Amino acid sequence: MKLLKRKEFKQKFWGKAYDDYLYKGLTGLFLKINHKIINSFSKEKEFKIIMEFGGAGKPHWNFMSKSLIKNVEKYILVDDKMYFKRIKIPKELSKKIILIDYRNQKKINNFRHKVDRIIASHVLEHISSPEEAVLKWVNLLKLNGSLCIALPCDPGIIWRTGQLLSMRKACKLYKMNSNEKDLWQSREHRNSVQNLYHIFNFYFKKRKEFWFPFIIPIININLFYIVEVNKNDI
């Protein structure tokens, strides 16, 4: 009798196919709005040191104005190092970028209590220990620093409907069948937005929130949930 083995997926879809799926068409438009909302929380603020977790092929700097980028002294991108060779760094940030592989916790900890703003857009749903990750992020901030987290409203009805509508495109780009795509998605989105919301609700009594597109704080009718907290308010 053959042993049942875990299905493995090649990393080929992390290239152009991944970018085409996420950053083009209707999905790309929604993600652009997602990043604009992140910017709206910090309107007219100047951050000297920004740390971003995740970002993949499109870090948040792609959605920042040139005036905000100009005031940045350090932009620290923490992600899997396989993405670093694909990212495009704007000229304004060429001498300010610090790239850190997410496994290098020692290097990340060098910035403890030094960061003005941390951004984690569509990252926390992928992390095995989300509560631990959030607490580590907060400890990297200065006293008046801010943490901004954006999440998909998974498994809400609207978000799931969007996944079904984009299934054909995803399968074609990633060269998967629908069952393979569902399996991959189940591994990727480990944490439901409900569970992550409870973590924020416990630690961050005072916080700014935004639900998209219907503003009303109901998971089933929205696509994204975005929250920002200032370390002084914790």
Secondary structure, DSSP 8 states (H G I E B T S, - for coil): ----------GGGGSHHHHHHHHSHHHHHHHHHHHHHHHHHTTT---SEEEEE--TTS-GGGGS-HHHHHH-SEEEEEE-GGGTTT----GGGTTTEEEEETT-HHHHHTTTTTEEEEEEES-GGG-SSHHHHHHHHHHHEEEEEEEEEEEE-TTSHHHHHHHHHTHHHHHHHHT--HHHHHHHHHHH--S-HHHHHHHHHHH-SS-EEEEETT-SS-GGG-SEEEEEEEGGG-
